[in-house]
Amino acid sequence: MALTIFILRLVVYILAFPMYLLNFLGFWGWICKKCFPHFLVRFSETYNKQMASQKRELFSNLQAFQGPSGKLSLLEVGCGTGTNFKFYPPGCRVTCIDPNPNFEKFLIKSLAENRHLQFERFLVAAGENMRPVASGSMDVVVCTLVLCSVESQEQILREVCRVLRPGGAFYFMEHVSAEPSTWNYFWQQVLDPIWYLLFDGCNLTRESWKPLERASFSQLKLKHLHAPLSWALVRPHIYGYAVK
């Protein structure tokens, strides 16, 4: 199987050579940063419809982690277009962080549609380095479809633990690598290099549950799921929450 994957990957590299050339010259990243938010608006709408019940289940106990002030301070890392806003409880104080500044105008639109939230600020930064967010200042951190594309999963989880107050929670929902020896796993391995370019650094083959299990959380509630999505390659999912 390894030889077949190698050959098919080589074919993919050849067919996608112009894209790789643009990436080498530094143009492809700029194109992705401009275009990806427009794609994500459409994708997120479909994803929310197909994953609505799982998201409602995931976020059903957010209110249990509100701080002494009586309000829930929530940081969403890799907020994208604000697709999770409608699942947050009324009065929730939301801070958003994303490395792509082109998402801000989409966030403003999402906030206008979700006036039950109290918006704090939008920060342009990577999840691995959230220095503008004070240590121990958040009741909850949310991260959905983000661990697939970060540079270092271990570093972002360290930052999550830093910004969470003691007893705060980290909520996640991520697509992950399929079970080995399945056709889904085979095609994930073949298409991962081109997928990375097409979808702004997204990886198909990450086993994101492993760094979560190694992180310094006191509790971890994690479920594996074969998601009811149209795209088979991203159906393997994990979701749940971890308590600091």
Salt bridges, closest charged atoms under 4 A:
GLU45 OE2 - LYS49 NZ 3.83
GLU57 OE2 - LYS223 NZ 2.71
GLU113 OE2 - LYS109 NZ 2.77
ASP139 OD1 - ARG165 NE 2.62
GLU154 OE2 - ARG214 NH2 3.06
GLU159 OE1 - ARG162 NE 2.79
ASP200 OD1 - LYS33 NZ 3.06
GLU207 OE1 - LYS210 NZ 2.79
